[in-house]
């Protein structure tokens, strides 16, 4: 995202935060998040509307009026204020407008989760969902298949998640599978990290050759917190193929302390 779109996103985020206000009810934040997803679906399906709202050559006031004409009376005041603010900004690309509305929809839903003290739960549910999908090739293929309509993917995931996760986790995951830009598991990991970021935390994805006991996990968490200078949430996945040790991934950084990783390094050095 270029500088113009980053600035546009910042202005639109400020408009959303002002619309919600510091004392906004949990329901208002949840509604805004869900409605922003609906707005994005409308823009995804209507190219002419998407082009008109992102047309930097048109006066901002004209674009804002168009947003109000299309969405006024169909969404809450908070959502409409956010969409109008987005329409009034100059975006580097049309996709930056829709992608930013998705981002703000996610943030609004996570605010609702935070208001209910559910951020920890949402973060963990999204991480676990990513591991489940990654471990089920048939499900991952179905969710990744570009020939499958987005509505069918969302219906499938809704049925799988209904009654098993929080409403916020379901809303985030179900919308995400309809407009994937990476693997489903990677998308759910990204959402989990976003939930952690709301609490100024980093997320460490740990693959261990054997289960870690409570003390080992506590020491690992303390070490990573010291290294990264902020609280770190550790998610552990047992992977016997590592032979011994563990692999830690925080963002794009990977620390490979496994026997399999050392063997791979030795093999590479011999080629």
Phi and psi in degrees as a GROMACS rama.xvg file:
@    title "Ramachandran Plot"
@    xaxis  label "Phi"
@    yaxis  label "Psi"
@TYPE xy
-76.3077  170.79  UNK-2
-56.9943  -40.6112  UNK-3
-60.5262  -42.7963  UNK-4
-72.2269  -34.7034  UNK-5
-62.8669  -40.718  UNK-6
-66.8807  -39.8915  UNK-7
-63.4521  -41.3954  UNK-8
-62.6766  -42.3463  UNK-9
-61.2355  -42.6229  UNK-10
-65.5171  -41.2525  UNK-11
-68.6883  -38.9793  UNK-12
-61.0487  -41.8445  UNK-13
-61.6803  -38.8417  UNK-14
-65.019  -40.8548  UNK-15
-63.7463  -45.6302  UNK-16
-63.5808  -39.1977  UNK-17
-66.9993  -39.3496  UNK-18
-66.1619  -40.1268  UNK-19
-74.1142  -39.1434  UNK-20
72.8219  159.442  UNK-21
-67.0815  -24.2429  UNK-22
-107.559  17.1989  UNK-23
-62.0879  143.23  UNK-24
-66.9424  151.476  UNK-25
-54.0434  -41.1296  UNK-26
-61.1913  -35.6994  UNK-27
-66.3074  -41.5419  UNK-28
-66.9574  -42.8193  UNK-29
-63.8646  -40.9015  UNK-30
-64.8804  -43.6587  UNK-31
-60.9801  -42.6732  UNK-32
-60.7933  -48.9209  UNK-33
-64.449  -40.0924  UNK-34
-68.9304  -35.7815  UNK-35
-62.8237  -36.7011  UNK-36
-63.0948  -39.8265  UNK-37
-66.0484  -39.2261  UNK-38
-61.252  -43.0536  UNK-39
-62.9103  -40.8152  UNK-40
-61.3934  -39.7772  UNK-41
-64.0461  -42.9788  UNK-42
-68.2969  -36.6404  UNK-43
-62.5675  -33.5087  UNK-44
-91.549  -11.822  UNK-45
-124.994  90.4567  UNK-46
-60.3059  -40.9386  UNK-47
-62.3867  -41.9026  UNK-48
-66.1084  -44.4419  UNK-49
-59.9755  -42.2304  UNK-50
-65.0124  -42.3521  UNK-51
-65.5221  -41.0211  UNK-52
-71.2904  -25.3833  UNK-53
-101.471  7.36879  UNK-54
-76.7775  101.528  UNK-55
-68.9745  -14.5949  UNK-56
-79.5564  -15.1824  UNK-57
-90.6936  146.412  UNK-58
-57.7646  143.469  UNK-59
-57.8026  -38.5125  UNK-60
-62.778  -35.6555  UNK-61
-66.7067  -43.3729  UNK-62
-66.6051  -38.82  UNK-63
-64.9142  -40.2598  UNK-64
-64.0552  -39.0591  UNK-65
-62.1515  -44.2612  UNK-66
-59.561  -40.79  UNK-67
-69.5021  -38.2182  UNK-68
-63.6312  -39.0996  UNK-69
-78.7499  -44.0951  UNK-70
-107.075  -11.4755  UNK-71
-59.956  134.226  UNK-72
81.9955  -8.17539  UNK-73
-106.81  -17.1697  UNK-74
-134.267  169.063  UNK-75
-67.8254  165.178  UNK-76
-60.9612  -37.6545  UNK-77
-64.3555  -43.5884  UNK-78
-67.2833  -43.4422  UNK-79
-61.9091  -41.4772  UNK-80
-61.0784  -37.4983  UNK-81
-69.7183  -44.2346  UNK-82
-66.4412  -40.4825  UNK-83
-63.4322  -40.9785  UNK-84
-62.0052  -41.3622  UNK-85
-64.5294  -42.6196  UNK-86
-64.5097  -28.9197  UNK-87
-80.8254  -4.68749  UNK-88
-93.6749  160.43  UNK-89
-98.4218  116.017  UNK-90
-103.489  145.235  UNK-91
-68.984  -28.0482  UNK-92
-151.425  152.594  UNK-93
-57.684  -40.0544  UNK-94
-63.3043  -27.4176  UNK-95
-66.0013  -34.4178  UNK-96
-63.1569  -52.3863  UNK-97
-68.3885  -40.9411  UNK-98
-62.1576  -36.1308  UNK-99
-70.9684  -36.8568  UNK-100
-65.7684  -35.6198  UNK-101
-62.3002  -46.8178  UNK-102
-57.9456  -43.7835  UNK-103
-71.8468  -32.0831  UNK-104
-62.9664  -41.9473  UNK-105
-63.1925  -43.8119  UNK-106
-64.5573  -36.7768  UNK-107
-65.635  -42.2855  UNK-108
-65.1074  -39.0815  UNK-109
-68.883  -30.457  UNK-110
-63.8855  -40.6736  UNK-111
-62.4008  -40.2062  UNK-112
-64.1853  -41.9944  UNK-113
-62.8603  -39.7919  UNK-114
-61.7919  -25.7373  UNK-115
-101.472  10.9961  UNK-116
56.6286  41.3684  UNK-117
-114.51  5.79207  UNK-118
-60.4147  -43.2842  UNK-119
-57.1678  -45.0608  UNK-120
-64.853  -45.1716  UNK-121
-61.8756  -45.2446  UNK-122
-57.7144  -47.3466  UNK-123
-67.4044  -40.9923  UNK-124
-62.3329  -41.1461  UNK-125
-66.7708  -39.8863  UNK-126
-62.961  -47.2205  UNK-127
-62.9395  -38.1439  UNK-128
-61.5893  -41.0498  UNK-129
-60.947  -40.4203  UNK-130
-68.7002  -38.3891  UNK-131
-63.8064  -45.9867  UNK-132
-65.7712  -41.9176  UNK-133
-62.7485  -29.4214  UNK-134
-89.6314  1.87023  UNK-135
-125.756  87.8509  UNK-136
-55.0215  -36.9493  UNK-137
-66.2879  -44.1378  UNK-138
-65.8778  -42.7287  UNK-139
-62.9862  -39.8185  UNK-140
-64.2651  -41.7542  UNK-141
-63.0284  -44.4806  UNK-142
-71.446  -24.0856  UNK-143
-89.6161  -18.3346  UNK-144
-63.0799  114.148  UNK-145
-69.3053  -18.6247  UNK-146
-81.9845  -12.7364  UNK-147
-84.9963  127.694  UNK-148
-57.3959  145.136  UNK-149
-57.2878  -37.9272  UNK-150
-62.7318  -36.6221  UNK-151
-68.3304  -39.8536  UNK-152
-64.0007  -42.5045  UNK-153
-66.5538  -40.3592  UNK-154
-62.5782  -42.3144  UNK-155
-61.2604  -48.0645  UNK-156
-68.0817  -35.577  UNK-157
-59.7421  -44.1679  UNK-158
-64.2207  -38.5276  UNK-159
-70.1339  -32.7825  UNK-160
-96.1335  -17.2321  UNK-161
-54.5087  124.004  UNK-162
77.9147  0.616858  UNK-163
-109.955  -16.4983  UNK-164
-136.644  170.161  UNK-165
-65.5514  159.878  UNK-166
-61.6101  -36.7521  UNK-167
-67.3233  -44.205  UNK-168
-58.9737  -45.3994  UNK-169
-61.105  -46.1828  UNK-170
-62.0955  -43.8434  UNK-171
-64.5582  -47.3331  UNK-172
-69.502  -43.6391  UNK-173
-65.0281  -43.0613  UNK-174
-65.7843  -39.7608  UNK-175
-61.1117  -38.987  UNK-176
-69.1505  -14.8607  UNK-177
-81.029  -14.3655  UNK-178
-145.484  60.8518  UNK-179
-71.3692  138.829  UNK-180
-116.704  -4.02763  UNK-181
-147.905  -172.515  UNK-182
-62.4869  151.494  UNK-183
-56.2638  -45.0368  UNK-184
-61.1469  -42.5111  UNK-185
-63.8189  -36.6019  UNK-186
-65.9187  -42.8313  UNK-187
-67.0893  -35.4546  UNK-188
-62.6245  -40.5101  UNK-189
-63.3763  -41.2549  UNK-190
-66.0877  -39.8082  UNK-191
-60.4312  -42.7108  UNK-192
-65.5239  -36.125  UNK-193
-64.2087  -39.6045  UNK-194
-62.2658  -41.7951  UNK-195
-64.9467  -37.212  UNK-196
-64.8035  -26.6091  UNK-197
-63.7195  -21.3536  UNK-198
-106.907  16.7599  UNK-199
56.5317  44.7016  UNK-200
-116.702  152.166  UNK-201
-98.4121  159.576  UNK-202
-117.002  128.826  UNK-203
-109.364  120.017  UNK-204
-94.3438  116.275  UNK-205
-115.021  124.523  UNK-206
-105.219  123.154  UNK-207
-120.318  141.54  UNK-208
-65.9522  -25.4698  UNK-209
-141.86  156.676  UNK-210
-57.6667  144.357  UNK-211
-94.8105  137.51  UNK-212
-82.2403  174.74  UNK-213
-58.5745  -41.1642  UNK-214
-68.2164  -40.6564  UNK-215
-63.4193  -42.8687  UNK-216
-66.1994  -36.6728  UNK-217
-64.6187  -43.4408  UNK-218
-65.1249  -40.862  UNK-219
-63.2038  -43.4699  UNK-220
-61.6125  -43.3135  UNK-221
-64.3568  -40.587  UNK-222
-64.856  -46.0558  UNK-223
-67.3309  -36.4608  UNK-224
-62.2285  -39.7875  UNK-225
-67.4115  -41.5001  UNK-226
-65.016  -44.555  UNK-227
-94.6703  -5.68282  UNK-228
69.883  21.0516  UNK-229
-156.698  160.898  UNK-230
-57.4561  141.168  UNK-231
-123.622  129.985  UNK-232
-91.3236  127.098  UNK-233
-105.957  124.059  UNK-234
-112.557  121.442  UNK-235
-107.675  133.27  UNK-236
-125.407  126.654  UNK-237
-80.8664  128.037  UNK-238
-136.27  94.648  UNK-239
-60.3922  -20.9349  UNK-240
-66.0972  -13.9802  UNK-241
-73.2669  -14.8244  UNK-242
74.5507  -55.7238  UNK-243
-158.236  166.712  UNK-244
74.7212  -158.566  UNK-245
-154.209  164.764  UNK-246
-122.116  128.691  UNK-247
-116.086  128.716  UNK-248
-121.892  122.172  UNK-249
-122.842  108.024  UNK-250
63.5467  -125.329  UNK-251
-94.078  -1.06029  UNK-252
-94.144  131.718  UNK-253
-120.923  129.424  UNK-254
-112.17  109.677  UNK-255
-103.166  104.736  UNK-256
-113.122  24.788  UNK-257
-91.5059  158.607  UNK-258
-65.4836  -38.7071  UNK-259
-62.3982  -38.9622  UNK-260
-66.5577  -39.395  UNK-261
-68.2765  -38.0579  UNK-262
-64.2806  -40.4643  UNK-263
-63.2277  -37.8603  UNK-264
-66.0809  -40.0707  UNK-265
-64.1315  -44.9723  UNK-266
-59.1309  -42.6219  UNK-267
-62.7504  -37.9382  UNK-268
-69.8494  -20.0501  UNK-269
-91.7007  -7.4968  UNK-270
